[in-house]
Amino acid sequence: MSILEDLYYGKWYPSQRTKPKNPELELVHQKISASIKALKARLSEQDYELIEELSDLNDVLISILSASDYISGYKSRGFDDN
């Protein structure tokens, strides 16, 4: 079954993340992981928790923006449900 069919039948949700095969993405992911480890080693537990909270909020922001862009894409193609 294709991704579009899975989406149609409710077996896949656009908010779920897939892992694209992109070397640049993998490199950025590795750099982020290394930076997080370095921060954890340098910061107090309280300061590191603040960084984790900031990261979580950034994830929420990205999710909201992605959903908005997804909806806007359909609206711009005439699939507006309003």
Summary of the structure (lengths in Angstrom):
residues: 82
radius of gyration: 17.8
end to end distance: 30.7
largest distance: 51.6
contacts: 140
relative contact order: 0.07
helix: 71%
strand: 0%
